Every structure is written in C-alpha cells, then in structure tokens.
Amino acid sequence: MATTLQTAQTPGTTVRQAARPRRGRVSPRQGQAIQTASLIAVLIIWQLSGNFLNPILISTPSRIISDFFEILFSGQLVQAFLGSAAEMATGFGLACLVGISLGVLMGRWQTAERAVDPLVSFGNATPTIALLPVMEIWFGLGLAARLAFIFVICIWSVLINTLAGVKNVNRGWADVGKSFGLSPFEATRRIFIPAAMPFIFAGMRVALAQAAVGMILSGQEIGETGLGGLVEDFGSFFQTGHLIASILSSTGLAFIAFWLLARAQAYFCPWIRAMSARR
C-alpha cells in the first residue's frame, strides 16, 4: 500500500503536489523568450506605423538605422560621441572627487558639517537647470561652462550619500579601530571610507544618470556641441530619424558609463557584493 507523505510547511499537501511549479511562474529561459518576443512585437508595430503616420512625427526603426549609419560614417556622430563622453567623464569625475572628499570631512568632523550643511541643503534644493544661464555668464559659451554645469548637477548626490555612509558606519567597527590605536586619519582611511563605499557608489550611480542629463542639456544650450548639439540641430530641422539616432546614441553612452562604474565597484570594492543580502 502506497504511503502519501505530507509536507511540513502546508498540512495536507503531498510531496508530489509541493514539487509541482506554481501556476503563473515562468523559468528564466521562458522569461527571456517573453521579453524578446515583446520587443520584436513592438518593433514590428512601430515599423508598420510608418505606413500611416507622418514621418516627421515618428520615424521607423529601419529609417533610424539608416540615418544612424549615415551620421556615423560622416563622422558627425563619432566626433559628438567622443566629445560628450570626455565632458561627461571630466565633470562627473570632478564632482566625485570633491563630493566624496567633502562628504567624508563633514561625516568625520561635526564642525565642518554644521558649517557646510546649509550650503549643501541650498544647493541640493536649487533646480539645477536654472543655473545654465549663470554658467554662461560666469564661464562663457565654451567647455568650461559645460563642465561646470555637469559638475554642479552631479555633486550633491555624491556628497549627500557619502555623508550618510560615513555617519552610518557601525559603532563597533569604530571601537575596534580605537582599540588598535588608530589615529582619526587612519580610522577614516581604513574603516569609515571602506564601510561607506556602498553608499558612495549608490550616490555615484545617481550622479552618473544626472551627468548624462547635464551632458545633453549643456550641449544643447551652451555652444550647441556634442550629442546635445546634434539633438538640438536635428530637432530644429525636423529630421526625426537622425534625432532619434542621436538620442539612442546618448542612451548607449550612459549604458557604457553605468557598466564601467559597475565593473569598477566589483574590482576595487569586492566586499560590497560579498556582504550584500543574497536574493
């Protein structure tokens, strides 16, 4: 006579019933197939929409690909892409350098926090896009104004997250540093900064997205150069295919930047992943 085993989690449920997959759940392979199929369906519908929609309003995928290679081989896209990437990296790098340094200083020295916190609160609350005319007045219509705008739009996220990370370091770790006779500088370098790195990288990811926005806005408004300048030019002349190709190129630049930041985190701070909760 067969014996039916029951699971401990749910009384009355057999092992065979518990082993069955729940309805509505899909395997990773099925999930990827669904995502691919939905993307293909969207592209097909988008392409077919070109038969009855004005091409000025929305271009088709095939037209966008054609226009993309046109501006790529003409050299316009390569020059704009490299210029925007350099400006974005420089402004973002300077914002990280100043933001992390100032955030650590504020987190470790209460006097510095009280002195600088009103300025940080004011700067973070200010709509950054309103500072574009100020950058033009201060720095002119050249590279310096674009870098300054990217710097200003990025620094607050890095600074505030760094400050939060330093202030949230486990008190026990700080006590261990004191037990080993670490000076305040050594404790900051060996304990507080490494422990705050998850917060710092979180702020850098937010700032990187803001840097991409600042790169496009500054290119549009200050000198009409780079990818922002291409977007402005193609939009002004209703070249929708070229416009979308330029926008997608800026999105690709942002994806590359996010990937590089993730690789940097994995290489320089492997303990972040090791200490994170597994899903």
ABEGO torsion letter per residue (X at the ends): XBBBBBBAABBGBBAAAAABBBBGBBBAAAAAAAAAAAAAAAAAAAAAAAAABBAAABBBAAAAAAAAAAAAAAGAAAAAAAAAAAAAAAAAAAAAAAAAAAAAAAAABAAAAAAAAAAAAAAAABBAAAAAAAAAAAAEABAAAAAAAAAAAAAAAAAAAAAAAAAABBAAAAAAAAAAGBBAAAAAAAAAAAAAAAAAAAAAAAAAAAAAAAAAAAAAABGGBEAAAAAAAAAAAGBAAAAAAAAAAAAAAAAAAAAAAAAAAAAABAAAAAABBBX
